[in-house]
Amino acid sequence: AWTAWAQPMFRLSALGACVALDPPVLVEPGAAPDLAARVLALLAVVEDSGPDPVVAVGASIGGLVARRAARRRPGTFRRVLATALRPDLEDLSGIRSEMAVASATDARRYLERTWHRPPPTSPAALEQVIGTMSAAGFRAAVEEAAACNLLEETRLAALAGVPLAFLYGAGDVLMAGPGGSPVPAEVHVERLEACGHHLHYERLEETVAWIGRHLGSPASSET
């Protein structure tokens, strides 16, 4: 949900207008939950924002959505910034099991494996994780993402002229598949040490600073 980005958006708003987008499955009950629907939703927001090219920032699956949207209409995107996503991975099939959450035990395991320092959990928090990650729309998006070749999509986006930058956590088990293949030289890739999959929670200051640098101005982390 967009609320996960409330703190980063507050800090980045000094650099320009920020608009958050929920996946269609969250904002439109019954809407198609696949990645294509999310791409269309993003493109609709971009079109409504005015004639100037925008910077799209997406985390995890959101980064994949932003990159696909920019490939479709490269002239409307000034840059795509993807966090919690590695551009050199060719096989994401491991996320199917890592993100299979149907019980409190599964939810606890997911949090322990995807955070460098897992947050305290309560029964209510675990129920929220279960509800989100077991929903049909979420599972459909995970299944589709698991079939993606991130390296190939990165190369295609670069060929389309989309400026790309990636930031991921060194301890991110969801991005720990076999990789290492060279990405296009113009693609910027940075890794955060002592961090798992949830960068904007675990390393808020560094994530905001990284986004700010790629927006062309330093972003203040002061509240």
KEKE-3310 file (N, C-alpha, C; in steps of 0.2 Angstrom, whole numbers, plus 5000, padded with zeros to 4 digits):
npx = (5004:5002:5004:5016:5026:5025:5034:5046:5041:5037:5049:5055:5047:5050:5058:5050:5033:5025:5017:5008:5005:4993:4992:4981:4973:4971:4965:4954:4942:4940:4947:4958:4972:4985:5001:5001:4989:4993:5003:4996:4988:4998:5003:4991:4991:5003:5000:4990:4997:5003:5012:5026:5041:5042:5049:5049:5047:5049:5046:5052:5041:5034:5045:5047:5035:5036:5047:5042:5032:5038:5046:5035:5031:5043:5046:5039:5045:5057:5066:5069:5068:5072:5070:5075:5077:5086:5095:5102:5097:5091:5083:5069:5062:5063:5056:5043:5041:5047:5039:5027:5014:5003:5000:5003:5015:5022:5021:5030:5042:5044:5046:5057:5067:5067:5070:5084:5086:5073:5057:5048:5035:5017:5002:4992:4999:5005:4994:4990:5000:4998:4985:4988:4998:4992:4982:4972:4975:4988:4995:4994:5002:5014:5017:5017:5028:5038:5041:5048:5062:5074:5086:5085:5074:5079:5089:5081:5074:5084:5088:5077:5080:5077:5082:5090:5090:5096:5093:5098:5096:5110:5108:5096:5085:5076:5081:5092:5095:5104:5115:5125:5127:5133:5126:5118:5130:5126:5117:5113:5119:5117:5122:5115:5123:5120:5106:5090:5076:5067:5070:5066:5061:5070:5083:5080:5085:5097:5090:5082:5091:5098:5088:5086:5098:5097:5087:5092:5095:5100:5092:5084:5085:5079:5065)
npy = (4994:5012:5019:5013:5021:5033:5040:5041:5049:5061:5066:5068:5076:5090:5091:5091:5088:5073:5058:5045:5028:5015:4997:4992:4981:4985:4997:4996:4986:4970:4973:4968:4959:4957:4961:4968:4976:4984:4991:4999:5006:5014:5021:5029:5038:5045:5051:5060:5068:5079:5087:5086:5075:5061:5055:5038:5029:5013:4999:4983:4972:4984:4991:4983:4985:4999:4999:4992:5000:5012:5007:5005:5018:5027:5041:5048:5046:5052:5045:5029:5022:5009:5000:4987:4977:4968:4970:4960:4947:4932:4922:4921:4912:4907:4915:4911:4901:4908:4918:4913:4913:4908:4906:4910:4905:4905:4918:4924:4917:4923:4936:4935:4931:4940:4953:4962:4965:4959:4966:4969:4958:4956:4947:4953:4960:4950:4944:4954:4953:4940:4942:4951:4944:4932:4935:4934:4943:4947:4935:4932:4942:4939:4926:4930:4938:4929:4922:4931:4937:4946:4952:4952:4960:4972:4975:4977:4988:4997:4998:5004:5017:5021:5029:5020:5015:5005:4999:4988:4977:4969:4958:4953:4940:4937:4942:4934:4925:4916:4926:4940:4942:4953:4970:4983:4996:5009:5008:5011:5003:4999:4993:4990:4987:4976:4975:4970:4965:4976:4990:5004:5004:4998:5005:5019:5032:5031:5026:5036:5046:5041:5040:5054:5059:5053:5060:5072:5081:5084:5075:5080:5072:5076:5078)
npz = (5000:4998:5009:5015:5010:5015:5024:5016:5006:5012:5015:5003:4996:4996:4985:4974:4967:4974:4970:4976:4972:4974:4971:4958:4962:4975:4976:4967:4969:4963:4952:4939:4945:4939:4933:4922:4923:4934:4928:4918:4927:4933:4921:4918:4929:4927:4915:4919:4926:4920:4906:4908:4909:4921:4936:4941:4955:4962:4973:4975:4967:4963:4957:4946:4939:4937:4928:4917:4913:4909:4898:4889:4887:4884:4883:4892:4905:4915:4922:4930:4946:4955:4970:4981:4971:4960:4945:4938:4939:4932:4936:4946:4952:4965:4974:4975:4985:4996:4998:5001:5011:5023:5036:5054:5057:5045:5042:5052:5049:5036:5039:5047:5038:5028:5033:5039:5053:5060:5064:5080:5083:5083:5087:5080:5070:5063:5058:5049:5040:5035:5029:5019:5011:5007:4999:4984:4974:4977:4977:4964:4958:4963:4958:4944:4944:4948:4937:4929:4919:4925:4921:4907:4905:4910:4901:4889:4893:4894:4881:4876:4880:4893:4907:4921:4938:4952:4968:4981:4995:5003:5011:5006:5004:4994:4983:4980:4970:4957:4949:4942:4929:4916:4917:4906:4903:4906:4916:4933:4948:4965:4981:4997:5012:5027:5026:5022:5012:5014:5011:5013:5025:5034:5031:5030:5029:5021:5009:5006:5003:4992:4983:4982:4976:4964:4959:4956:4966:4983:4995:5010:5025:5037:5048)
capx = (5000:5006:5006:5022:5030:5023:5040:5051:5038:5037:5056:5056:5042:5054:5061:5044:5027:5025:5011:5009:5000:4991:4990:4974:4969:4969:4960:4948:4939:4938:4951:4963:4978:4991:5006:4998:4984:4997:5007:4991:4986:5004:5003:4986:4993:5008:4996:4986:5002:5005:5017:5033:5042:5042:5053:5045:5051:5045:5050:5051:5037:5033:5050:5046:5030:5038:5051:5038:5028:5043:5047:5030:5031:5049:5047:5035:5048:5064:5071:5065:5072:5069:5073:5073:5076:5092:5094:5106:5094:5088:5078:5066:5057:5063:5051:5036:5041:5049:5033:5021:5012:4996:4999:5007:5022:5024:5022:5035:5047:5045:5049:5064:5071:5067:5073:5091:5084:5066:5054:5044:5028:5011:4997:4988:5004:5006:4987:4990:5005:4995:4980:4991:5002:4988:4976:4973:4979:4995:4998:4995:5007:5020:5018:5020:5035:5043:5043:5052:5069:5075:5091:5082:5070:5083:5092:5076:5072:5090:5088:5072:5082:5075:5088:5088:5095:5093:5096:5095:5100:5115:5105:5089:5085:5071:5085:5098:5096:5110:5115:5131:5128:5133:5120:5121:5135:5122:5112:5117:5117:5120:5120:5116:5125:5116:5099:5086:5071:5063:5075:5063:5060:5077:5088:5076:5090:5101:5086:5079:5097:5099:5083:5087:5104:5095:5082:5096:5096:5101:5085:5085:5081:5076:5058)
capy = (5000:5018:5021:5011:5026:5039:5044:5043:5054:5067:5069:5069:5081:5096:5091:5091:5084:5066:5055:5037:5023:5008:4993:4992:4977:4988:5003:4995:4979:4966:4974:4963:4959:4956:4966:4973:4981:4989:4996:5003:5011:5019:5026:5033:5043:5049:5055:5065:5073:5084:5085:5085:5068:5060:5050:5033:5025:5007:4995:4976:4972:4990:4993:4980:4988:5005:4998:4990:5006:5016:5004:5006:5025:5030:5048:5051:5045:5054:5040:5024:5020:5003:4997:4980:4973:4967:4970:4955:4941:4929:4917:4923:4907:4906:4920:4908:4898:4913:4923:4909:4914:4906:4905:4914:4902:4907:4925:4925:4915:4928:4942:4934:4930:4946:4959:4961:4965:4958:4970:4965:4956:4955:4943:4957:4962:4943:4943:4958:4950:4934:4944:4954:4940:4927:4938:4931:4947:4947:4929:4932:4946:4935:4921:4932:4941:4924:4920:4936:4937:4954:4954:4953:4966:4978:4976:4980:4995:5002:4999:5009:5023:5023:5029:5015:5014:5000:4999:4982:4975:4964:4952:4952:4933:4937:4944:4931:4920:4916:4932:4941:4943:4961:4974:4988:5000:5015:5006:5012:4998:5000:4988:4992:4982:4976:4977:4965:4967:4982:4996:5010:5003:4996:5010:5025:5038:5030:5025:5043:5050:5038:5043:5061:5059:5052:5065:5077:5086:5080:5075:5081:5067:5079:5078)
capz = (5000:4997:5016:5016:5007:5018:5027:5011:5002:5016:5015:4996:4994:4995:4978:4969:4969:4975:4970:4977:4968:4976:4965:4956:4966:4982:4975:4963:4971:4957:4946:4937:4949:4936:4932:4916:4926:4938:4923:4915:4932:4933:4915:4919:4934:4924:4910:4922:4930:4916:4901:4910:4911:4928:4939:4944:4960:4964:4977:4973:4962:4960:4953:4940:4936:4934:4922:4911:4911:4905:4892:4884:4885:4887:4883:4898:4911:4915:4925:4934:4952:4958:4976:4982:4965:4956:4938:4935:4940:4927:4939:4952:4954:4972:4978:4976:4992:5001:4999:5002:5018:5025:5044:5058:5057:5038:5042:5056:5045:5031:5042:5050:5032:5023:5037:5042:5060:5060:5069:5084:5080:5088:5083:5075:5064:5059:5054:5043:5035:5032:5025:5013:5007:5005:4995:4978:4969:4979:4975:4956:4956:4965:4953:4938:4945:4949:4930:4926:4919:4927:4917:4900:4905:4911:4894:4885:4895:4893:4874:4874:4882:4899:4912:4926:4944:4956:4975:4984:5001:5003:5014:5003:5001:4988:4977:4981:4965:4953:4945:4940:4922:4916:4914:4902:4907:4909:4922:4940:4953:4971:4986:5004:5017:5033:5024:5019:5007:5015:5012:5015:5033:5038:5030:5028:5028:5015:5004:5004:5000:4986:4978:4981:4972:4957:4957:4954:4971:4989:4999:5017:5029:5043:5048)
cpx = (5004:5008:5013:5028:5029:5029:5045:5047:5038:5044:5057:5052:5045:5057:5056:5038:5028:5018:5012:5003:4999:4990:4983:4970:4967:4964:4954:4946:4937:4942:4956:4970:4985:4995:5004:4994:4988:5001:5002:4989:4992:5004:4997:4988:4998:5005:4993:4991:5004:5010:5024:5035:5043:5047:5049:5049:5046:5050:5048:5047:5035:5039:5050:5041:5032:5043:5047:5034:5032:5045:5042:5030:5037:5050:5043:5039:5055:5069:5066:5070:5069:5073:5071:5072:5083:5091:5098:5103:5090:5083:5076:5061:5057:5058:5045:5036:5043:5043:5027:5019:5005:4995:5004:5014:5025:5026:5029:5042:5049:5048:5056:5069:5072:5070:5080:5090:5076:5063:5050:5037:5023:5007:4993:4993:5005:4999:4987:4995:5002:4989:4982:4994:4998:4983:4978:4977:4986:4999:4999:5001:5014:5022:5020:5027:5040:5045:5047:5059:5071:5081:5089:5078:5074:5087:5087:5074:5078:5090:5083:5074:5079:5081:5085:5093:5092:5097:5093:5099:5104:5112:5098:5089:5080:5075:5092:5099:5103:5110:5123:5133:5129:5127:5123:5125:5131:5118:5116:5114:5121:5117:5120:5118:5120:5109:5096:5082:5068:5067:5072:5061:5066:5082:5085:5081:5093:5096:5084:5085:5098:5094:5084:5093:5102:5090:5086:5098:5096:5094:5087:5081:5079:5068:5056)
cpy = (5006:5020:5019:5016:5033:5043:5046:5049:5061:5070:5071:5075:5088:5097:5091:5087:5077:5063:5047:5034:5017:5004:4993:4987:4979:4993:5002:4988:4976:4968:4969:4964:4958:4962:4971:4978:4986:4994:5001:5008:5017:5024:5031:5039:5047:5053:5061:5070:5079:5082:5084:5077:5067:5055:5045:5029:5019:5002:4988:4975:4978:4993:4989:4983:4995:5004:4996:4996:5011:5013:5005:5014:5029:5037:5052:5050:5048:5049:5035:5022:5014:5001:4990:4975:4973:4966:4964:4948:4938:4924:4920:4918:4906:4910:4916:4905:4903:4917:4919:4909:4913:4905:4910:4912:4905:4914:4927:4923:4920:4934:4941:4933:4936:4953:4957:4960:4964:4962:4966:4964:4955:4950:4947:4959:4955:4942:4948:4956:4944:4937:4947:4949:4934:4929:4935:4936:4948:4941:4929:4936:4943:4930:4924:4935:4935:4921:4925:4935:4945:4956:4956:4959:4972:4980:4979:4987:5000:5003:5004:5016:5026:5023:5025:5016:5009:5000:4993:4981:4969:4958:4950:4944:4932:4939:4940:4925:4921:4922:4933:4943:4951:4964:4979:4993:5007:5014:5007:5006:4999:4995:4991:4987:4982:4978:4971:4967:4974:4988:5002:5010:5003:5002:5016:5030:5037:5029:5032:5047:5047:5040:5050:5062:5058:5056:5072:5082:5081:5081:5075:5075:5069:5079:5085)
cpz = (5000:5004:5018:5014:5010:5021:5021:5007:5005:5015:5008:4993:4993:4988:4973:4971:4969:4974:4971:4974:4972:4970:4964:4960:4973:4981:4971:4965:4964:4951:4945:4941:4946:4935:4927:4919:4930:4933:4920:4920:4933:4927:4916:4924:4931:4919:4913:4926:4926:4910:4902:4911:4918:4930:4943:4949:4962:4968:4975:4967:4959:4956:4946:4936:4933:4928:4916:4908:4907:4899:4887:4882:4887:4888:4889:4905:4910:4918:4929:4940:4955:4964:4977:4976:4962:4949:4934:4936:4934:4929:4945:4955:4962:4977:4979:4983:4997:5003:5000:5010:5019:5032:5047:5058:5050:5039:5046:5052:5039:5033:5044:5044:5028:5026:5039:5050:5060:5066:5074:5081:5085:5084:5078:5069:5060:5055:5048:5038:5031:5027:5018:5008:5004:5000:4988:4973:4971:4976:4967:4954:4957:4960:4946:4938:4945:4942:4926:4925:4919:4922:4910:4900:4906:4904:4889:4887:4894:4885:4872:4877:4888:4904:4918:4932:4948:4963:4978:4990:5000:5006:5011:5000:4995:4982:4977:4976:4962:4949:4943:4933:4921:4913:4910:4906:4910:4914:4929:4945:4959:4976:4993:5009:5023:5032:5021:5013:5008:5017:5015:5022:5036:5037:5027:5025:5021:5009:5001:5000:4993:4981:4976:4976:4965:4954:4954:4960:4977:4992:5006:5020:5036:5042:5051)
residu = (ALA:TRP:THR:ALA:TRP:ALA:GLN:PRO:MET:PHE:ARG:LEU:SER:ALA:LEU:GLY:ALA:CYS:VAL:ALA:LEU:ASP:PRO:PRO:VAL:LEU:VAL:GLU:PRO:GLY:ALA:ALA:PRO:ASP:LEU:ALA:ALA:ARG:VAL:LEU:ALA:LEU:LEU:ALA:VAL:VAL:GLU:ASP:SER:GLY:PRO:ASP:PRO:VAL:VAL:ALA:VAL:GLY:ALA:SER:ILE:GLY:GLY:LEU:VAL:ALA:ARG:ARG:ALA:ALA:ARG:ARG:ARG:PRO:GLY:THR:PHE:ARG:ARG:VAL:LEU:ALA:THR:ALA:LEU:ARG:PRO:ASP:LEU:GLU:ASP:LEU:SER:GLY:ILE:ARG:SER:GLU:MET:ALA:VAL:ALA:SER:ALA:THR:ASP:ALA:ARG:ARG:TYR:LEU:GLU:ARG:THR:TRP:HIS:ARG:PRO:PRO:PRO:THR:SER:PRO:ALA:ALA:LEU:GLU:GLN:VAL:ILE:GLY:THR:MET:SER:ALA:ALA:GLY:PHE:ARG:ALA:ALA:VAL:GLU:GLU:ALA:ALA:ALA:CYS:ASN:LEU:LEU:GLU:GLU:THR:ARG:LEU:ALA:ALA:LEU:ALA:GLY:VAL:PRO:LEU:ALA:PHE:LEU:TYR:GLY:ALA:GLY:ASP:VAL:LEU:MET:ALA:GLY:PRO:GLY:GLY:SER:PRO:VAL:PRO:ALA:GLU:VAL:HIS:VAL:GLU:ARG:LEU:GLU:ALA:CYS:GLY:HIS:HIS:LEU:HIS:TYR:GLU:ARG:LEU:GLU:GLU:THR:VAL:ALA:TRP:ILE:GLY:ARG:HIS:LEU:GLY:SER:PRO:ALA:SER:SER:GLU:THR)
# end
